[in-house]
Amino acid sequence: MGRKVTLATCTLNQWAMDFKGNLSRILQSFQEAKALGAKYRMGPELEICGYGCADHFHESDTFLHCWQVLAELIHAPECQDIIADVGMPVMHKNVAYNCRVIFLNKKILLIRPKMILCNDCNYRETRWFTSWKMERQTEEYYLPRMIQDITQQVKVPFGDAVLSTLDTCIGSEICEEMWNLQSRHIDMALDGVEIFTNGSGSHHELRKAYVRVDLVKSATMKCGGCYVFCNLMGCDGERVFYDGCSMIAVNGKIVCQGPQFTLKDVTVNVATIDLEDIRAYRNAIRSFCEQNSRAPAFPRIHVDFALSGDDYFLPVSKPIEYQFHSAEEEISLGPAIWLWDYLRRSGQGGFFLPLSGGIDSSSTACIVYSMCNLICEEVNKGDSHVLSDVRRAVSDPSYYPSDPRELVGRLFITCYMGSENSSQETKSRAAELAKQIGSFHLAVVIDAAVAAVVGVFTAALKLVPKFKAHGGGLRENLALQNVQARVRMVVAYLFAQLTLWARGRPGGLLVLGSANVDEALRGYMTKYDCSSADINPIGGISKTDLRTFIRYCIDKHRLTALEGIYSAPPTAELEPLVDGHLAQTDEDDMGMTYAELSVYGKLRKQNGCGPYSMFTKLLHTWDWLTPEQVADKVKHFFRCYSMNRHKMTTLTPSYHAETYSPDDNRYDHRQFLYNVAWPWQFNCIDTQVKRLQKVSSAQQEHNFSLPSKQNDGTSQNQSSAGNTKGGNNQSSLTPGVMVALTTEAPDYRPLETTECWLNAPINGSLLDNICRKCPDLLTTGNVSFPESKRPRLSVAMVPTEV
């Protein structure tokens, strides 16, 4: 009896709207899957057209070209004698659906539409598609005539159904359906489906891979079965990067792991599983069997084909431990491949980077260096596609990259744009790093250009602006800093257009930006300065992660020039030096640290906090600060954020890597014109601060504690272990929920001696004493309350007193 089946999950680097290239890569995946003995080939979501087509999904041409490509696939010899599962958009009854089209030997078996659409963060699927809402139901879909001519079918099933082969049962999920709390694989498992497939378009975020792995493992851990997960790879023309992680799991254990990062356009991974393992696993779960016996049935499409064969000697794939990358490795790999995809598909001849000698621009340079290392490694493995692309990029048909530094010198131009405000230290650091990675490095001085621009202003208005250090005002100081930054942007694009011409090569260069996600969130950048570029590989990465990445590069690539860059304080170097040394640092300019910026960003985006909610949360997170200090920090952040939000409308397209990115193109949709005073929100904060001040003052003034008889007849507080400092309840306000006694009637005014009871919060140990010694709460201290004025417990949030 046949029991073993071999399944293929295909990771493809597709490109939106590149139907010719996408077809070629799909066909290659079929060839490799069949060569590896697979009988079922699974491809990623919307692989025929590419996931990132966006509003092209509103065009009828997109659907037409998808059917044309599908016709090529159905007819191709590579696609015979294997169940093919491909992703494409399909319009049914004038409604667009995101679908899986499953076919075998020139016959379409089923068109399965996506039932749960992803519509958050970077995803806008409901803008283009409609979810299929009829569970366990199918309709007849009338095929285009070009497909009818090949398949000899007029209509095929369209809807929520499963495939029943001669030896097993297969059901499909599509991306978000696995992430949803009503995942379809649960219902399918209860109806006997043994193999679940999931074609996804899941983008990269730092530290996200473990979530996918947990979801895939848990999908079959509870109910048994085989889960085949497939994802895209690379940059398909958008800000996001798809990071593979295709895998196969059986009964809650990973048996096949595909790469998370690779330069290969096509990667096919296969696993051989034993269907009897699934059946034994399920039969041992008695609760599953009970639920299975009453589960509703899916429509089943009979397939006269077996995935198994004469497999007695065929080994089964063994469980493996999934190997994860560290965050630093993810930064070195994901953005590097994203840059390579952009470079080779844009047809440009390399990159140009203003290299300042700071953490950010150095991180961008290290990512380009990592890209060249990856290229050389892949070429040495014999990848002809990568070799062809790199030869086209360097305009040399005979070139063979073997040394990453030599390749960097061909593809990467760095330039230190100094001014009278630049220090010798940053200049030397930039030059040393460029030497170690091998970039073609330039050093220019922009003072003449800056003076010329300022001279135009002076000639027109007869005024000479001055830096603050030279007696000028804040507006003059800021304007003179901005003009330097903007001149650098103009110079960068001039050199990007003409440097290859000067070196005798055709083409131009892509300008790289190097502003991190925290600076974008704060707005700590000049609009249309050298942060304005063609693309930015670090625009979605925090300063904290970039620092750990720099340390990783020091250890991994032995780039000792980064040691000085790592230890130097971040600075824009736009204000005059003092005795040849820096007088300006980024954190002083911003009025907040980069660590604080990360906290603000996560609370704002991940936790959905406005000013007031952020204040209440930070009261307890930053318990070493007073409420007034926390309030001032939160207000300062929101003022800066709202004043600078307009800069996000011109933000350089950046690699998406962080969950609190402020990119308003697709990820973070908000207005860019704010009332920067936030009067209502800030008033709520001020009101709460005053209440907390009153509570704290009352407790400090009265220094109240409950009387408690001791063996020696003295009276003291009984403190719970670890509840207060020094074992007493004097003026230490424990952060969290605090309890205070008040009266039910607002008009009741107790004696002065009870004011402390009414106003002071009571922490854990005091509350224990109240419950133990005053269980009826009818009396408080020496003061008795009438029955009608019975005290009650109320809750107030207070910070720790510093």
N, C-alpha and C positions, 0 to 999 in steps of 0.2 A: 504494500500500500504506500503510495507516495505521500510524504509528510513534509519534506523540506522544500522551501521556496527561497529564491534569491531575488532581492528587491534592490533597486537603484534609486538613490537620491542625488539629484544633479544641481550643483551650485553654478550658476551662470552669471557672468558679468554683462548684463544686457544694457542697451542704450535706448532711451525713450525715442520712439519714432524711427529708429534705425531698423527697418523691417528686413533689409537684406542681410545686415550683420547679425541680427537676432536669429534669422532662419539658419544661417551658417552655424552659429553656436549650438542651436538646438539639435541640428542634424549631427554635429560632432558628438554631442552628449548621447544620442542614440547609438552611434557607432561604438562608443566606449562602453556603454551599459551592456550592449549585447556581447561585446568581447569579454566582459567580465561575467557572463552567464546569467544576467538578469532577465527575468520574464515580465517585470513591471518596471516601467520607467516613470519617475516622478520629477516634474519640473516646478520652478518657482511661480509665484503669483504673477499673472499678466505678462508672462515671459515673451509672448509673441510680439506685443507692441512696446513692452517696457512699462514698469509701474508708474514712472513719473510723467506720464503724458499730460496730466492735469486737464486743462480746458480743451485739449485736443480730443478728449473723450466726448465733447459736444459736437464733434465733426463727423459727418457720415463717412468721410474718407477713411478715418481710423478703423471703423468697423469693416469697411470694404477690404482694406489692405490686410486686416487680420484674417479674414476668410480666404484671401488669396494665398497667404502664407500657410494657413491650415490645409488648403488644397494641395500645396506642394508637399507638406508633411505626410498627409494621408497616402499620397501616391508614391512617396519615396521608398526605395528598396530598404533603406536603413530602418524604416519604421514598421516593417512587417514582422510577424511572429513574436510580437511583444506588445503587451497592453501599454498604450501610450496615454499619459495624463498630462495635458498641457493647459496653460492658463491664458485666457483672452477675454475681452469684453464681447457680450452678445446682446443684441437688441431683440426682445421678445414682446410682441404686441405693442410696439412703439415705446417700450421702456428698456433702458440700458441696465444690464446686470454684469457684475464681475463674476466670471464663470470658470469652471473646469470643464474642458471638453475631453472625454475619454473615448478612445477609438482603438480598434483592433482589426488588422488585416482589411483595411479599406472600408470598414463599417464603423459608424459612430454609435457607441453603446449608450451614452448618457451625456447630457449637458446639465451640469450641477451648478446652480447659481449660489452665490454667497448669501448666507442668511443673517449674519450679524456683521454690520459694517463698522469700521473704525472711523471715529469722527472726533478725535481729540489730538492735542499736541500737534505733531506735524501732519496728521492725517485729515483729509477732507473728503472722504469717500462718498458721503451723502450728497455732495455737490454734483457728483457725476453719475452715481449709481443708486439703485433702489434695492433694498434687501428683499429676498424671497421669503414671504411670510406664511406660506401654506405648508405646514409641517407634514411630512410623510405623504405628500401629494405630488403628482406629476401632471403635466399637460403635454399636448402634442406640439412639437416645434417643427415648422415647415422649413426645410433647408434651402439655402440659396441654390440656384440652378447649377452654378459651377461645382458645388459639392455633390448635388444629385447625380451629375454626370459621372462622377468618380465612384461614389458609394452605391449607386443604384437604389438609394433610399429617398423617399419623398419627405417623410417626417420621422422624428426621433423623440424619445422621452426627454422632457425638460422639467427639472424640479428636484425634490428631496427624495432620493432613492439610493439604493445600494446595489452593488454588483455581486451576483452569485455565480462564481466559477465552478468548475467541476470538483474543486478540492477545497475551496474556502470562500469567505465572504468579505468584500472590501467596501469601505465607506470613506467618503471624503469630507474633510473640513478645509476651510480656507482662512488662514492667518488668524484674524481676531476671534474666530469661533473657539480657538483653543484657549485664548486669554479670558474669555467671558465666563461668568459664573454659571451660565446655562450651556456649557459646551456640548456640542452635538455628539461627541464620541461617547458620552455616557448613555444616551438613549440608544445609540447604535450598538454599543456593547451588550446592552440588555436584550437586544434582538438578535444576538449571535454574530455580529460583525467581528471578525478576528484581526483584520488589518485596517488601520486608520491611516489616511494620508493627509498631509497638510502642506499645501503650497503657499509660501509666505513672501511678503515684501516687508521685512522687519529691519529697521535701520539701527545703526550703531549708537549706543550711548555708553559712556564709561561705566564699567561695572554692571552691565546689563546682562551679560551672557549667562550668568548663573540663574537668572530668572527663567530664561528659555529652557535651560536644562531641567530645572525643577518642574516646570510645567509639563514637559515631555515625559519625564519620569513618572510624575504623579498621575498622568493620563492613563497609564496602564498598570500602575501599582495597585490602585483600588479595584479595578475590574479586569485586569489581565488584558492580553492582546499585544499586538505589534504596532508601534507608532512610527511612521515615516515622516520626518520633518525636513522640509526643503526651503532654502532661502536664497535670495539674490546676493550678489557680491559686487562691490565697487560703487562708483559714481555714475548714475544713469542720466546725469544732466542737471541735478539739483544740489541743494545744500547738504542733503543727507548722504550718508554712506551706508550701504548694505553690507553687513559683515558676516555673511554665511552662517556658520554654526549648524549646517545641515547635519542631521543625526538620525539614528534609528535606535529605538528602545524596545525591549521585550520584557513584559511583566515587571515593569518598574526599574529595569537596569539598562544602561546604555551599552549597546553592542557595536556601534559604529559611530565614529566622530569625524565630521568633515572639518576643513580649515575655517578659522574665523577670519583670517587675513591671507590673501594670496594674490599674486599678479596674474595667475592663470585665468584665462577667460572661461574655461570649462573645467570643472572638477567633478568627477563622478565617484561616489562612494557606494559600495554595495555591502549587504549583509545577508547571510544565509540563516534562516530561522527554521525551527521545527514547530509545525502547527500543533503537534501533540503536546508540546510544552505549554502552549496557551490553553488548550482544552483541560489539561490536568490542573493547571493553576486555578482556572475558574471553577472547576468542579469542587475544588477544596474549599472554596469560599461559600459556605452554605447560605449566607444572607444574600449573596449575589444570585444564587440559584433560585431562591424564593422570589426575588424581584423579577428575575428573568421569566419566570413561569407566568407572570401576569402582564408583561410589558407589551405595549402595542407594537404592531409590525410595520416595518418599512416596505414600500414597494420594492420588489426585487427584480433586477434585470438579469435574465439568464444569459450566461456567457459560455458558449461551447468551447471552452479552452481551460487548460490546467496549468497552473503556475509551477507545479511540481512534476517530476519525472522519475527516471531511474536514478535515484539519489542515494543508494545504500552507502556508497563510499564518500559522499559529499559532506565535508566537515561543517559543523554549525558554528556561527560566530559566537565567541565567548564574551561575557561581560567585561567591560573595561572601566577604568577610572577616568572620568572626564578631565582633561587637562585645560586649565584656565590660564589666561594671560593676566599679569599684573596690570594695574592702571598705567604704569609707566611704559610697559611694553605696548599696550593698546595705543598710547599716544604716538609711539615711534612707528607703529605699523599702519593704523587706520588712516590718519591724515596723509601719510606718505603715499599710500596707494591711491587715495583720493586725488592727490596732486598729479600722480602719474597718469591716471585716467583723464584728468582735465588737460594735461599737457599734450598727450598723444592724440586726443580727440579734437582739440582746438587747432591742431596743426601748427602751433608755435614752436620756436626754437629753443626755449628754455625759460628761466625765471630771473627776475631782477628784484633784489631786496635791499632797501635802505637798512644797513646794519649799524646799529647805534652802539653796540657793545653792552647792551642791557639784557635782562633775562628774556624779554619777549621776542625781540628780533633774533636773539641767539637761539631760542627754541625753534623758531621758524627755520633758521639755517640748519639746525640739527635734523629737522624733519626731512629737509631736502637731501641731506647727507644719508639719512636712513633710506630714503627712496632709491638713491643710487646704489647703496649696498644691496637692496632687494633686487634691483635690476641685474646687477652682476651675478648674484646668486642664481637667479632664474635662468639667465643665459647660459651659465656654466652647467645647468641641469639639462640643457638642450632645448629650451622653449624657443621655437622658431618665430612665434608671434611676437614675443617680447623683443627679440633681436631685430625683427623687421621694423617694429615701432621705434626703437632707439636709433636705428640707422636713419630713419626718416627725420627724427627730431634733430639729429646733429648734421643732417645733410651730407652724409657720407655712406654710400651704399656698400662699402667694404669694411666699415668700422666694426670692431669686435671689442665690447667692453669687458675688461678683466680686472681693472683697478678702480674701485669706487672713487678715489680722489681724482683720478684722471678724468673720469666721467663727470664728476662735479665741475671740474674746470671747463668742460664743454657746455654744460647745461645751466650753470649757475653764475650769475654776476652779482657781487655784493659791492656796496658803496657806502663809505662813511661820509656823511654830509656834515662837516664841522662848521662851526661858527665861532665868533669871539667868545661865546658863552660855553663852548665845549671844553672839556678837560682833556689833558693829555692821557689820563688813565683810560678813559673810554675809547679814545682813538687807538691806543696800543692794544687794548683787549680785543677790539673788533678786528684789527689787522692780524693778531695772533690766531684768533679763531678761524679766520678766512684761510690762513696758511695751513692750519692743521686739517681742515676739511677739504682743501684744494680748490676753493672758488677763485674765479678771476676777480680780484679785488681792486677797487678804486678808492681814492680818498680825495674829496673835493671840498672847497670852501665856498659857502653860500653867502658870505657877508656882502659881496658886491651886489648880488641880486636882491638881497633884503634891503640894502641901502637905496637901490634904485626904486623899489616899490614904495618905500617910505618917502623917498624924494618926490614922487608923484603927488602924494598927499600934502607934503609941505609946500610944494609949488602952488597947489590949488588953494589951500586955506591959510597959508603963511604961519603955520604953527609946527613946532617940532615936538613930537611926543617923546616922553622920557620913561625909562624904567623907574619903578618905585625906589630902587636902590640909588638912583640918581636924582631923586626929588620929584618924580612924577606921581600921578594918581593911579588908582586901581584900574581905571578904564584904559589909561595909556599903557600900563604894565601888561595887561591882558592882551591888548591889541598888538603890541610889539612881540609878544610870545607867539600869537597866532600867525602873524605874517611869516615868521621863520618856518613854522610848521607847514604852512601852505606853499611856501616856496619849495620846500623839500618834495612835496607832492608833484609840483610842476617839473622839477628837475628829474625826479624818478621816471616820469613818463617820457621825458625827452631822451634819457639814456636808454630806456627800454625799447624805444623805437629805433635808435641809431647805433647802439653798441655793436650789434651783429654786423651791421653795415661797415662799421669801422674795422671789424675783425675779418672782413671779407667773406661773410656768410650770409645767406638769404634769410628772410623772415624777421620776426620780432620776438620780444620777450614779454611774458606775463608778469605784471607787477604784483608782488606778494605783500600783503598787509601783516601786521603783527600786533594788533590790539587784542587783549584778552577779554574774556567774557565779563570779568568784574569791572573793568574800565568802561566797557560798553554799558553795563547796568548803571553805573554811577554817572556816565556821560563825561568821563575824564578823558576827553580827546577833542581835538579841534576838528570841526566840520570841514571836510575837504582838505585835510592835511595828509601826511603820509600814511595815516590809517585808512585813507581812501585808496583802494587798490582794486585789482581785478578779482582776486580771491584771497582769502585769509585762512590758513590751515589751523590757527590757534584761536580763532574768534569765538569758539564755543567751549574753551577750556579755561579753568580758573587759574589764578596766579599761584595758588597753593599747589595744584597739580603740576603746573609748569616747573615749579622749583624742584619737586621730586623727580620730574622728567630730566631736568638738567643734571641732577645728581646721578641719575641712571646713565646718562650719556657719558659722564665722567668715568664711571666704572666700566661701562660696556665698550665704549669706543676709545678710551684712553685720551679723551680730549681735555688735556690739562689746562688749556686756556679758559675753560669754563669755571675753574676754581675761583678765579678773581671775579668773574661775572656773577657767580653764585653768591659770593659774600658781600658784594657791593650793594649799597642801598639803591632801589629803583629811583631814577630821576629822569626828567624830561630835558634837562640842560637847556632851558630857554631863557633863564634869567642870568644876569651877570655873575661871574665868579667873584669870590671874596678871597683876595690873596692867592689866587690860582686854584682855589678849592671850591667844591660845591656849596651853594647856599640854598639849594632847592631840592626837596625830595618829594616823591609822588604822594606818600601817605600824609605828609604835612600839608601839601596842596589840597588834597581831597578832604582832609578833616576826619579821616577814618582809615582804619587799617584794611589790608586786603582780606585778612581773616574775618573781620566784621562784615565786609562786603559779601563774602560767601554766605554768611548767616542771613543777611538781609535778603539776598537773592533767593535762597531756598524758602524762606518764610513767605516772601512775596508771591513766588510762582508755585512751588510745590504745595505749600500749606494754604494758599489763597488768602493771605493776610493783607488787609489794608493797614493804615497807620495805627488805628486803635488796637486791633487784634495783635499786631506785631509788638506793640508796647506791652500788652498784658502777658504775652508769652515770654518776652525778654526779661520781664521783671524777675522771673524765677530762673531763667537761664543765666543771666548776668547778676547773680545775687550778691556780688561784691560791690555793685553800684547802688546808689540811692535811686528812688523813683524819679527824682528830678533829672539825674544824669542819664538814665535810660530814656526818659522822654526827650531830652535834648538830642540824643544820638538818633533816635527814630525820626524826629522832626527834620533834623539836618539831612538824613538820607533821603526822605521823601521830597524835600525841597530840591535837592540836587537832581534826584531822579526825574522829577516832573519838569524842571527847567530844561533838562537836556534830552528829554524823550524825543524831541524832533530829530535828533541826530540818528535815531534808529531808522528813520525813513530812507537814509542814504548809507546805511551800514553796508560795508563790503560783504558780498556773499561769503559766508563763513562755514567751515566744517561744523556740523551740529554734533556736539559731544556731551553737553551738560544739560541737566533737566531744568535749570533756571535761566536758560538763555533768554535775553530780551529781544531777540530778532523778531521784528514785527512783520516781516514778509509773509511768514506762514505759521510761526510757532507761538508768538506772543502778541496777540491782536489787542491793542489798546489805543486810546486817543494819543495824539502828540501835542495837543494844546490843553494845558491844565491851569486851574487856579492854584498857583504854587503856594499860596498861603494856607490851603487846606483848612479853611476856617472852622467848619463844622467838626471835622475829624480831630483837629488839634485841640479844639475846645473840649471834646470828650476826654482826650488825654489829660488836659489840664485839670478838668473836674476830678478825675480819678486820682491824680497826684495830690490835690488838695485834701481829698478824703483820706488818703493814705498818710499824709502828713499829720492830720488831726488824730488819726488812730495811733500813730507812733508817738506823737507828743503826749497824748493822754496816758499812754502806758508808761512812758519815761517819767512823766510828772508824778504819777501815783505809785509807780513801782509796786504794783499790787501783787499779792500772793494769797492763796487760800490758807486759813488757819488749819493746823492739823496737830492733834495731841500726840506727843511722843512719850516714850517711856520715862524720859527725864522731865516731863511736864512742859517742855518748850514747844513753841509753835514754829513750823517751817514748811516750805513747799516739799511735796513728794514728787521728785522729777523722775520721769521715765528714763530708762537707760538710753544714752545717746540722743535724747530729745533736745537738750540744750547744752550750751557751752558752760563748763564749770559746774554742772549739776544743779543749776537753779533756773528760775523762770523770770529773771529780772527784766532785762530789756532786749533780749534776743528774740527777734520775730522770725519764726521758722517759715520759709517760703512754702506756699501751697495754700490749701483751703484752711482758713482759720475760723474759729467759732466764737461768737460774742453773744451776750445776753442782752436782749432788749425787751421792752414791754409791748403788749398787743395794742394798747391805746396810745396814739400819738400825743394826746393832751395830758398824759400822766407825767408828773414831775416828781421824782423821788427826792429824798434828802440828798444834800451835797455829798455825804459819805458814800452814796451809791453811784455817783456819776462815773466812777472808774469801772463799775460793773457794766454800765450801759454803753460805754465807749471803747473800752479796751478789748482787743482780741485775746482769745484764750487759746493757748496752744495745746498740744496733745496731752502733756502730763497734767495740766490744770483741768482739762476736760475730764480726765480720768478721776480726779479728785472730786469734781462736781458730781459725776455720776455715782461715785461711791458714797459720798458723805451727804449729798443733797438729792436723793433720787426723786423726790416729789417736786423739786424745784419751786417750792412754795415760799421759801425764805432764802435770802441772799445775805450772807454776813450777819450783821446785826439789824438789818432792815427787813421787815415783813411786808409782802405784797398782798393786797386784798385778792380774794379768789378771782374777781372779775379782771384784775390787772396782772394776771399770771404771766411770768416771763416766758419768753420763747427763745429758741435757738435761731440765730441768723448767721448767714455765711458771708464772709468778706475775704477778699484776696489781699494779702499784704506781703511786702518784700522782707528780706532779711535786713536788719539794721546793721549798718557798717560801724 
